C-alpha cells in the first residue's frame, strides 16, 4: 500500500510518541506490486501484493534493539516499540554507537512515474500475450516475467529527521527457446516510466538470438577477446555489481579486501583500472534514478567511486567515517558507469576475433582476495570473426576478476539502463574461460 | 486477534526472566496464532473467491516471527525481532491461476484480496493455452502440525544468546582470528492453510541457524583467508546449540575437522575455524589436475543440492523456469533413455520428513501431506519432484507435497524438498575410505558454487582442503576448486561411508521463481568418494 508523505509521517509520529527510549528511529516501507509470469507460451502464475512494514530502532544510551511489524492498530504499534525497547535494555553497549542524524537535505530524483503506478492486470496480460504471440508465430517458445510496482520509504527519528521518497519500476525479461531446445536467446530491461516499455521489441530481440544460436560449435576454452553486453555485466549480481560493492572502506582498512594495501592501509587514490573506466553513485541520474537517502536517513549524493581508472572514493559508514576523520557515504547499491559512443554493432564490427556474450549466469565469488568470480555464458554466445558474427558457440564457464578485466579494456560502448544502473557494453581482451558446458 | 487467543496464550506461556531481573511478557510474542479467527478469515476469502467464479481457491494466513542476532569480535552489531502477518489468496478462475496478498486482516479486506486474485485470473485466462489441472486432494478437515522442538529459541533470553555468540567470537580471536562475524537466525512460521477441498491446516514451524565467518589477515603480506562455520540450518529448537558428544563426527586422521549431527558445538567450531584459516595463509597452493575427492557431508550437501536437487524439479524440467533458474538436462526424454545418472552406489531420496531437517513439515503450502519418495535408485533416475498442477503431466495422480511459499505475500510453487544421498550399505569409515586413495583431496564445508542453467557443468570450492597422498592426509592445501559435469561426477562415485557418518547439510537460501523466493532445504549424506575429478587452481594476482 502506498501512503502519502503526510500519512506516513502521521504513523511515524505516533510510533515515536510510544517510545520511552533515549533515541528512536522508525522506518516505514510499503509497496503495491503486480506481476505476470509465463512459460511454454502460456501464462503460469500471476499475482500481486500489497504491504506496509514498520521497523523501529531504539537506543538507551549505547544499547539498541530493532523490532518490526506490519499491522497498524495502536496495540500492535505499541507492542513493536516495546519489543525494540526490551531488546535494547538487554543488549550490551555498542562501542560503535552513533547518535541519530538531525534534519537533512535530500536531492530530488525522478524516481516516480504515474504511468507505472497505474498498471492493471489487463496491461500485464496484454504484454505477456504479445510476447507469447510473437514467439508462437515463429514456432519459438517464450518464458518471461513482468513485474511492476510502486513503493515508498519514509523515515522519522527523535532528532527531527524526516525523509520520504516514492518510486515506481517495471522489470521485464524474456527467454526465447527453439522447441527442440537447441537455441536460446534473452532480453531484459527495466524502467521507471512504463510508457517506455515495449514487450514486442524486447521479445523480438530474444527471438532473433534464439534462432541464431542454433547449431552452436564448441571452441577450446582459454583466453579470448569478449564483448560483454550490459546484461552480462550486471544481471544476476554481475561482475560490475560485485566490483562496486567491494569498495567498502572498513574492509579495506582491516586488510580483507582487494583494496587493502600490503603492509597496511588502502589503495584509495591508486590507478587500478584502465583510464577509460569511471563509475559513480548518482541518484538523480535521469535514466537511472535511485534512492536519495539510506536507511538511516543519510543523504545519498553524487560521488565518483572510480574516476579515470583511479580508486577515487570508498564507502564509509557513519562510524567508520568518524573513526577515519572523513565524511560518511550514503549508498543504496545503484551506480552509473560512464559509456562511450559506439553501439554494440560498432563494437562487433571493430573485432577481428572474439566472442559476443549475451548473459552471464550463476556468478559466485571464488576468492575475495582478488575478487575472482566464476559463472557461465548463457542464452546467446557467438563467435566473431572479421567484424561479423560468424557462428554460435557452446556456452563456457569463466573464472575472471573484474579488477583484471577492467585493466584489459579494448573499447567501451554506449551506456544503457539495466537493473537500475547505467552500464555500457565492454570489449575486453584476455577474458578467461576454463571449461565447456553442454547447457543451452 | 480474538480474546480467546490472548487469554489462552497468557495462561499457557511462562514469563521469562531476563537480564537484571527485568521481566518481559513473552505471551505477546509467543502467543500462537488463533485458529478460530483464522478459520473465519479463511472462510471469508474462500467464499468471496467462489462468488467471483473460482473453481478452486486456497488461503494462507501467515504470521512470521523471526529474531536475528549479529555480532562481530567482542561486540553486538544488531538484534532484530521481526513480525509479519498477512494473507495470500490463490484462485483458479476460467482455468487460470490468480493470486493476491494483503497485510490487512479484516474479513472485508481478505474478501477483496480474493476478488482481486479472481480478476487477475480472468485477465490471464484470455492468454492461457491449457486450463490448470490439479491432482485430486482430499480435505483433511481441521488438523495441525508442529516442529518437534525441545526448546523454542525465541523463548531463550537474548542475553544468553548474545553471550554464546560472544563466547564463540572470543574462542576464535584467542585462536588467532583477526575478525569474526557471528549470527544466530531463529525462524518461526505460523501458517494457517485452508482450501475449497475442505482442509484447515494449522502449522507451527521452527528453524534455527547459528553461523559465523572467521578471517585471518597477514598485513605484512597483504594476504587474508576465511573459514565459515560447519553448522547447518536445522528444523530444531535451541537444543541444537547444546552440544552432545554423540553428535560429533571426527574428520579423518591428520585433520582437525569435526562434523556435527543433531547438535552443534559453536565454541569448538569457532576455535577450529581460526586455526584452519590461519593455516590457509601458509598452505601449499594446489597443483591443478585430476584427483580423487573425498567430500564430507557439510560440503557434499551443496553439490547434491545443485546437481541432483535442482535438475529433478519438474517445473524446471518442463520449462517453467526457463527465464530464470533455467531448465534441466534430465528431461522426460532423457529419463526414458535410461542413461545412468550415477554409479550403482548412488541412491537419492526426497522427503519433507527427516527429523531435525529444515525441510520437515506436516503438510505443504497447498494442503498436501508430506512424504518420502525415491528420485534415483542404483544410479537410475526414477522420479521427479512435483506438485498438484504438475502431476498429470507425468501421468501421476498425486502431488509429492513439496509446494512452498516463503511468506504470506508470495505465491506458492514447486520447491525442492530435502534431497539426500542414502548412506553406503557396507560398513565404511572415513579413515578406511582415505586409506584406499592414492592421490586425492579431502574437502570439508561448502564454499564457492556455480552451475549452468541446465545443470551439466559445475564448479565448487570448499572451506578447508587437505591433500591425500598414498592413503594418508599430508596437510592443508589452498586455492582448490573442482569442475565437473553432473553425470560424469555422479558416475565417478566410488564409495560411500556408512550410516554412522550420515549428517544433514542445510540452507535457508535456496532461490527460485520470479519474483525470486527463498526456501529452506536440507541434504543428508555420508562422506563420499569421487574418482578422477578435475581440480583447478584459483589463485590470481591483482
Boltz contact constraints between the chains, C-beta under 6 A:
constraints:
  - contact:
      token1: [A, 37]
      token2: [B, 514]
      max_distance: 6.0
  - contact:
      token1: [A, 39]
      token2: [B, 319]
      max_distance: 6.0
  - contact:
      token1: [A, 39]
      token2: [B, 320]
      max_distance: 6.0
  - contact:
      token1: [A, 39]
      token2: [B, 322]
      max_distance: 6.0
  - contact:
      token1: [A, 40]
      token2: [B, 319]
      max_distance: 6.0
  - contact:
      token1: [A, 42]
      token2: [B, 128]
      max_distance: 6.0
  - contact:
      token1: [A, 42]
      token2: [B, 129]
      max_distance: 6.0
  - contact:
      token1: [A, 43]
      token2: [B, 124]
      max_distance: 6.0
  - contact:
      token1: [A, 43]
      token2: [B, 127]
      max_distance: 6.0
  - contact:
      token1: [A, 43]
      token2: [B, 128]
      max_distance: 6.0
  - contact:
      token1: [A, 44]
      token2: [B, 320]
      max_distance: 6.0
  - contact:
      token1: [A, 45]
      token2: [B, 97]
      max_distance: 6.0
  - contact:
      token1: [A, 45]
      token2: [B, 411]
      max_distance: 6.0
  - contact:
      token1: [A, 46]
      token2: [B, 120]
      max_distance: 6.0
  - contact:
      token1: [A, 46]
      token2: [B, 124]
      max_distance: 6.0
  - contact:
      token1: [A, 47]
      token2: [B, 99]
      max_distance: 6.0
  - contact:
      token1: [A, 47]
      token2: [B, 100]
      max_distance: 6.0
  - contact:
      token1: [A, 47]
      token2: [B, 411]
      max_distance: 6.0
  - contact:
      token1: [A, 48]
      token2: [B, 100]
      max_distance: 6.0
  - contact:
      token1: [A, 49]
      token2: [B, 101]
      max_distance: 6.0
  - contact:
      token1: [A, 49]
      token2: [B, 409]
      max_distance: 6.0
  - contact:
      token1: [A, 50]
      token2: [B, 102]
      max_distance: 6.0
  - contact:
      token1: [A, 51]
      token2: [B, 103]
      max_distance: 6.0
  - contact:
      token1: [A, 51]
      token2: [B, 409]
      max_distance: 6.0
  - contact:
      token1: [A, 65]
      token2: [B, 79]
      max_distance: 6.0
  - contact:
      token1: [A, 66]
      token2: [B, 80]
      max_distance: 6.0
  - contact:
      token1: [A, 67]
      token2: [B, 81]
      max_distance: 6.0
  - contact:
      token1: [A, 68]
      token2: [B, 82]
      max_distance: 6.0
  - contact:
      token1: [A, 69]
      token2: [B, 83]
      max_distance: 6.0
  - contact:
      token1: [A, 70]
      token2: [B, 84]
      max_distance: 6.0
  - contact:
      token1: [A, 70]
      token2: [B, 103]
      max_distance: 6.0
  - contact:
      token1: [A, 71]
      token2: [B, 85]
      max_distance: 6.0
  - contact:
      token1: [A, 79]
      token2: [B, 28]
      max_distance: 6.0
  - contact:
      token1: [A, 83]
      token2: [B, 81]
      max_distance: 6.0
  - contact:
      token1: [A, 86]
      token2: [B, 24]
      max_distance: 6.0
  - contact:
      token1: [A, 87]
      token2: [B, 79]
      max_distance: 6.0
  - contact:
      token1: [A, 87]
      token2: [B, 81]
      max_distance: 6.0
  - contact:
      token1: [A, 87]
      token2: [B, 158]
      max_distance: 6.0
  - contact:
      token1: [A, 90]
      token2: [B, 18]
      max_distance: 6.0
  - contact:
      token1: [A, 90]
      token2: [B, 19]
      max_distance: 6.0
  - contact:
      token1: [A, 90]
      token2: [B, 158]
      max_distance: 6.0
  - contact:
      token1: [A, 90]
      token2: [B, 159]
      max_distance: 6.0
  - contact:
      token1: [A, 91]
      token2: [B, 76]
      max_distance: 6.0
  - contact:
      token1: [A, 91]
      token2: [B, 79]
      max_distance: 6.0
  - contact:
      token1: [A, 92]
      token2: [B, 76]
      max_distance: 6.0
  - contact:
      token1: [A, 95]
      token2: [B, 75]
      max_distance: 6.0
  - contact:
      token1: [A, 121]
      token2: [B, 119]
      max_distance: 6.0
  - contact:
      token1: [A, 121]
      token2: [B, 120]
      max_distance: 6.0
  - contact:
      token1: [A, 121]
      token2: [B, 123]
      max_distance: 6.0
  - contact:
      token1: [A, 122]
      token2: [B, 123]
      max_distance: 6.0
  - contact:
      token1: [A, 125]
      token2: [B, 123]
      max_distance: 6.0
  - contact:
      token1: [A, 125]
      token2: [B, 124]
      max_distance: 6.0
  - contact:
      token1: [A, 125]
      token2: [B, 127]
      max_distance: 6.0
  - contact:
      token1: [A, 129]
      token2: [B, 127]
      max_distance: 6.0
  - contact:
      token1: [A, 143]
      token2: [B, 322]
      max_distance: 6.0
  - contact:
      token1: [A, 143]
      token2: [B, 323]
      max_distance: 6.0
  - contact:
      token1: [A, 144]
      token2: [B, 323]
      max_distance: 6.0
  - contact:
      token1: [A, 145]
      token2: [B, 323]
      max_distance: 6.0
  - contact:
      token1: [A, 145]
      token2: [B, 514]
      max_distance: 6.0
  - contact:
      token1: [A, 173]
      token2: [B, 323]
      max_distance: 6.0
  - contact:
      token1: [A, 175]
      token2: [B, 322]
      max_distance: 6.0
  - contact:
      token1: [A, 175]
      token2: [B, 323]
      max_distance: 6.0
  - contact:
      token1: [A, 255]
      token2: [B, 217]
      max_distance: 6.0
  - contact:
      token1: [A, 255]
      token2: [B, 219]
      max_distance: 6.0
  - contact:
      token1: [A, 255]
      token2: [B, 224]
      max_distance: 6.0
  - contact:
      token1: [A, 256]
      token2: [B, 215]
      max_distance: 6.0
  - contact:
      token1: [A, 256]
      token2: [B, 217]
      max_distance: 6.0
  - contact:
      token1: [A, 256]
      token2: [B, 224]
      max_distance: 6.0
  - contact:
      token1: [A, 258]
      token2: [B, 542]
      max_distance: 6.0
  - contact:
      token1: [A, 262]
      token2: [B, 222]
      max_distance: 6.0
  - contact:
      token1: [A, 264]
      token2: [B, 219]
      max_distance: 6.0
  - contact:
      token1: [A, 361]
      token2: [B, 453]
      max_distance: 6.0
  - contact:
      token1: [A, 362]
      token2: [B, 450]
      max_distance: 6.0
  - contact:
      token1: [A, 362]
      token2: [B, 451]
      max_distance: 6.0
  - contact:
      token1: [A, 364]
      token2: [B, 448]
      max_distance: 6.0
  - contact:
      token1: [A, 364]
      token2: [B, 449]
      max_distance: 6.0
  - contact:
      token1: [A, 364]
      token2: [B, 450]
      max_distance: 6.0
  - contact:
      token1: [A, 366]
      token2: [B, 448]
      max_distance: 6.0
  - contact:
      token1: [A, 366]
      token2: [B, 538]
      max_distance: 6.0
  - contact:
      token1: [A, 367]
      token2: [B, 538]
      max_distance: 6.0
  - contact:
      token1: [A, 370]
      token2: [B, 540]
      max_distance: 6.0
  - contact:
      token1: [A, 370]
      token2: [B, 542]
      max_distance: 6.0
  - contact:
      token1: [A, 372]
      token2: [B, 540]
      max_distance: 6.0
  - contact:
      token1: [A, 374]
      token2: [B, 450]
      max_distance: 6.0
  - contact:
      token1: [A, 374]
      token2: [B, 459]
      max_distance: 6.0
  - contact:
      token1: [A, 375]
      token2: [B, 450]
      max_distance: 6.0
  - contact:
      token1: [A, 376]
      token2: [B, 452]
      max_distance: 6.0
  - contact:
      token1: [A, 378]
      token2: [B, 453]
      max_distance: 6.0
  - contact:
      token1: [A, 397]
      token2: [B, 457]
      max_distance: 6.0
  - contact:
      token1: [A, 401]
      token2: [B, 540]
      max_distance: 6.0
  - contact:
      token1: [A, 401]
      token2: [B, 542]
      max_distance: 6.0
  - contact:
      token1: [A, 403]
      token2: [B, 542]
      max_distance: 6.0
  - contact:
      token1: [A, 435]
      token2: [B, 483]
      max_distance: 6.0
  - contact:
      token1: [A, 437]
      token2: [B, 452]
      max_distance: 6.0
  - contact:
      token1: [A, 437]
      token2: [B, 456]
      max_distance: 6.0
  - contact:
      token1: [A, 437]
      token2: [B, 457]
      max_distance: 6.0
  - contact:
      token1: [A, 438]
      token2: [B, 456]
      max_distance: 6.0
  - contact:
      token1: [A, 439]
      token2: [B, 452]
      max_distance: 6.0
  - contact:
      token1: [A, 439]
      token2: [B, 453]
      max_distance: 6.0
  - contact:
      token1: [A, 439]
      token2: [B, 454]
      max_distance: 6.0
  - contact:
      token1: [A, 439]
      token2: [B, 456]
      max_distance: 6.0
